Amino acid sequence: MHCRLTLYIVLFLLPAATMAQTTVDERKESEMANARIMEARKAASVTAQKCLANLSSWRAKDNADDKAKVKAPSFWYEKLSTEELVRRSRESISCGSVLRHTAHREDSPMMTSYGLAFEDELVSRAEAVLVEHHLMHEYLLKSSE
């Protein structure tokens, strides 16, 4: 009888203990990931030359996608890590401002366009995670308060 009781307790407490540990592990992983994203969000100081180099590189990648007849969801920036997308998004915002105040102000709208594409991809990824974890209802109810 005592052995059965022990087995019964183990069978019911083991999943609960595993779930609690998973929750702790998930929380730690989430905190570390959040710290990485926050670090990527810190806008690096950019120069007009760096911005123009980025713009040239991104246009070349777009042209390569066009030549290869690539369609969504396989554009070059959709293959980047989320962390890299966040970094490029922030950089494009900074570059848009820098270019507006230089002789290259005509490139500023293109930089903004890339920033919007990066942000759109980030939102799509976030929404996919919310759907996967059945949190879309909470997302719809969330306000900025």
C-alpha positions as CSV (number, residue, x, y, z in Angstrom):
1,M,0.0,0.0,0.0
2,H,2.8,2.4,0.9
3,C,4.6,1.7,-2.4
4,R,1.4,2.3,-4.3
5,L,0.9,5.7,-2.5
6,T,4.4,6.7,-3.3
7,L,4.0,5.7,-6.9
8,Y,0.7,7.6,-7.0
9,I,2.3,10.7,-5.6
10,V,5.3,10.5,-8.0
11,L,3.0,10.1,-11.0
12,F,1.0,13.2,-10.1
13,L,3.8,15.4,-8.7
14,L,6.4,14.6,-11.4
15,P,4.5,16.3,-14.2
16,A,3.7,19.3,-11.9
17,A,7.4,19.6,-10.9
18,T,8.4,19.3,-14.6
19,M,5.9,22.0,-15.6
20,A,7.2,24.3,-12.8
21,Q,10.8,23.7,-13.9
22,T,9.8,24.3,-17.5
23,T,8.2,27.5,-16.5
24,V,11.3,28.6,-14.7
25,D,13.5,27.7,-17.6
26,E,11.2,29.4,-20.1
27,R,11.1,32.5,-17.9
28,K,14.9,32.6,-17.8
29,E,15.2,32.0,-21.6
30,S,12.6,34.7,-22.2
31,E,14.4,37.2,-20.0
32,M,17.7,36.5,-21.8
33,A,16.1,36.8,-25.2
34,N,14.4,40.1,-24.1
35,A,17.8,41.4,-23.0
36,R,19.3,40.5,-26.4
37,I,16.4,42.3,-28.2
38,M,16.8,45.4,-25.9
39,E,20.5,45.5,-26.7
40,A,19.7,45.2,-30.5
41,R,17.3,48.0,-30.1
42,K,19.9,50.4,-28.9
43,A,20.5,52.5,-31.9
44,A,24.1,52.4,-32.9
45,S,25.6,55.7,-33.9
46,V,25.6,55.9,-37.6
47,T,27.3,58.1,-40.2
48,A,26.0,59.1,-43.5
49,Q,28.6,56.8,-45.1
50,K,27.5,53.8,-43.1
51,C,23.9,54.6,-44.0
52,L,24.7,54.8,-47.7
53,A,26.6,51.6,-47.5
54,N,23.6,49.9,-45.9
55,L,21.3,51.3,-48.5
56,S,23.5,50.1,-51.3
57,S,23.8,46.6,-49.8
58,W,20.1,46.3,-49.2
59,R,19.3,47.5,-52.7
60,A,21.7,44.9,-54.1
61,K,20.0,42.2,-52.1
62,D,16.6,43.4,-53.4
63,N,17.9,43.3,-57.0
64,A,19.2,39.8,-56.4
65,D,15.8,38.7,-55.1
66,D,14.1,40.4,-58.1
67,K,16.5,38.6,-60.6
68,A,15.8,35.3,-58.8
69,K,12.1,36.0,-58.9
70,V,11.9,35.5,-55.2
71,K,8.4,36.0,-53.7
72,A,7.3,36.4,-50.0
73,P,8.1,34.8,-47.6
74,S,11.6,34.4,-49.0
75,F,12.8,37.9,-49.3
76,W,16.4,38.4,-48.1
77,Y,15.4,40.2,-44.9
78,E,12.8,37.5,-44.0
79,K,15.8,35.1,-43.6
80,L,17.5,37.3,-41.0
81,S,17.3,36.5,-37.3
82,T,14.8,38.4,-35.3
83,E,17.7,40.0,-33.4
84,E,19.3,41.2,-36.6
85,L,16.0,42.5,-37.9
86,V,15.6,44.6,-34.7
87,R,19.1,46.0,-35.1
88,R,18.5,46.9,-38.8
89,S,15.1,48.4,-38.0
90,R,16.7,50.7,-35.4
91,E,19.6,51.5,-37.7
92,S,17.3,52.4,-40.5
93,I,15.4,54.8,-38.3
94,S,18.7,56.5,-37.3
95,C,19.9,56.5,-40.9
96,G,16.6,58.1,-42.1
97,S,17.3,61.0,-39.7
98,V,21.0,61.3,-40.6
99,L,20.4,61.2,-44.3
100,R,17.7,63.9,-44.0
101,H,20.3,66.3,-42.8
102,T,22.9,65.6,-45.5
103,A,23.3,66.1,-49.2
104,H,21.8,62.6,-49.6
105,R,18.4,63.6,-48.3
106,E,16.7,62.0,-51.3
107,D,17.8,58.6,-49.9
108,S,16.0,59.2,-46.6
109,P,12.6,57.9,-47.8
110,M,14.1,54.7,-49.1
111,M,15.8,54.1,-45.8
112,T,12.4,54.7,-44.1
113,S,10.9,52.2,-46.6
114,Y,13.4,49.5,-45.5
115,G,12.7,50.3,-41.9
116,L,9.0,49.7,-42.4
117,A,9.7,46.4,-44.2
118,F,11.8,45.3,-41.3
119,E,9.2,46.3,-38.7
120,D,6.4,44.6,-40.7
121,E,8.4,41.4,-40.6
122,L,9.0,41.7,-36.9
123,V,5.2,42.2,-36.3
124,S,4.4,39.2,-38.4
125,R,6.8,37.0,-36.4
126,A,5.4,38.3,-33.1
127,E,1.9,37.6,-34.2
128,A,2.8,34.1,-35.3
129,V,4.2,33.4,-31.9
130,L,1.1,34.7,-30.3
131,V,-1.1,32.5,-32.5
132,E,1.1,29.5,-31.7
133,H,0.7,30.0,-28.0
134,H,-3.0,30.9,-28.2
135,L,-2.5,34.4,-27.0
136,M,-4.0,36.3,-29.9
137,H,-7.1,37.2,-27.8
138,E,-5.0,38.8,-25.1
139,Y,-3.1,40.7,-27.8
140,L,-6.4,42.1,-29.2
141,L,-7.4,43.2,-25.7
142,K,-4.0,44.7,-24.8
143,S,-3.9,48.5,-24.6
144,S,-0.9,50.7,-24.2
145,E,-1.9,51.7,-20.6
